[in-house]
């Protein structure tokens, strides 16, 4: 089974668990709501574990991102793009990101 398929199953379990919590709460069944809550928590934990395992357990750091960006700039320049224009575009994107509400 692929990582994408496993992720979809876990998201489906989470969605079903939330629906189950709502339905059992309406039906005044706290035990059922707790059961669905634990099922949802287990699926969420599975998603976290799956992400950690498939990304090597770490996110890329700033140095790695900067190196990847520089590599992409070099590819574009080698393809005939103007380096100054590309770097101006990157600066504008950084400014946009800094000023955008989060």
ZAVOTI-426259 format. One line per 3 residues: their letters; for each residue y, z, x of C-alpha. Coordinates in pm, 1 decimal, decimal comma. Each point is the difference from the previous one (the first is absolute). Example, Ala and Ser with C-alpha at 12.3 -4.5 7.8 and 13.67 -1.06 7.14 Angstrom:
<sites>
as> -450,0/780,0/1230,0  344,0/-66,0/137,0
</sites>
This chain:
<sites>
xxx> 0,0/0,0/0,0  340,7/-91,4/138,9  282,8/243,5/60,4
xxx> 204,8/-165,7/-273,4  -284,6/40,4/-250,3  -44,7/366,8/89,5
xxx> 375,4/56,2/-31,0  0,7/-164,3/-345,1  -290,2/214,9/-117,1
xxx> 176,2/316,6/118,4  324,3/-100,2/-171,9  -199,3/-70,2/-316,6
xxx> -160,2/343,8/22,4  346,1/154,1/39,7  130,0/-185,1/-305,6
xxx> -305,7/96,3/-205,3  35,7/359,8/115,8  362,4/18,1/-111,9
xxx> -94,5/-149,6/-336,9  -284,9/248,9/-25,8  231,8/291,5/75,1
xxx> 238,7/-113,9/-272,2  -273,6/-51,4/-259,5  -176,3/328,1/72,5
xxx> 330,8/187,6/-2,6  81,2/-144,5/-342,2  -352,1/92,9/-114,8
xxx> 71,8/356,3/119,4  -277,8/-3,3/259,4  129,1/168,5/314,8
xxx> -338,5/-29,1/170,1  -2,5/-374,6/-53,8  356,3/-32,3/124,5
xxx> -92,1/198,2/311,4  -305,0/-218,4/59,2  203,9/-319,4/-25,2
xxx> 267,6/154,5/221,7  -255,7/77,2/271,0  -142,2/-351,7/-31,6
xxx> 348,9/-145,6/41,3  69,8/222,8/298,8  -325,6/-108,8/164,4
xxx> 86,9/-367,5/-51,9  348,9/56,3/143,3  -157,4/171,6/299,8
xxx> -229,6/-298,0/36,9  301,0/-231,8/7,0  162,5/208,9/271,2
xxx> -322,5/5,7/201,6  -52,0/-375,1/-42,6  352,8/-71,8/120,0
xxx> -42,1/229,7/300,7  -330,7/-159,9/97,6  114,0/-360,4/-39,3
xxx> 327,9/45,8/189,6  -153,2/192,6/288,0  137,3/326,2/-135,6
xxx> 358,7/-65,3/98,5  300,3/-199,8/-103,1  165,0/-231,9/248,4
xxx> 272,6/164,8/204,8  350,4/-127,1/61,0  -91,5/-142,5/339,9
xxx> -289,1/-197,4/-145,5  216,7/-132,3/-283,5  275,3/-98,8/243,8
xxx> -250,5/-180,6/220,4  -146,6/-186,3/-297,4  349,5/-98,5/-116,1
xxx> 90,9/-125,1/347,4  -321,3/-205,3/10,0  90,6/-158,8/-333,3
xxx> 351,5/-80,3/123,7  -149,4/-168,8/307,5  -229,1/-209,9/-219,3
xxx> 294,2/-111,8/-214,2  212,4/-83,4/304,9  -290,0/-193,5/153,1
xxx> -18,0/-192,3/-326,7  362,2/-108,7/35,6  191,9/268,3/-188,5
xxx> 331,5/124,7/136,5  -54,1/342,6/158,4  352,7/124,4/-70,4
xxx> -35,6/-86,3/-368,8  -334,6/179,7/-22,0  135,4/312,9/168,1
xxx> 305,5/-3,3/-230,5  -237,7/-20,4/-295,8  -195,5/299,0/131,6
xxx> 321,4/201,4/46,4  104,8/-82,4/-357,1  -341,9/103,6/-131,2
xxx> 24,4/332,1/185,8  346,2/63,7/-144,4  -125,1/-83,4/-348,9
xxx> -289,7/239,4/42,4  226,6/279,5/116,2  239,9/-39,1/-289,6
xxx> -253,8/-54,0/-278,1  -65,8/294,4/-232,6  -345,5/145,3/36,1
</sites>
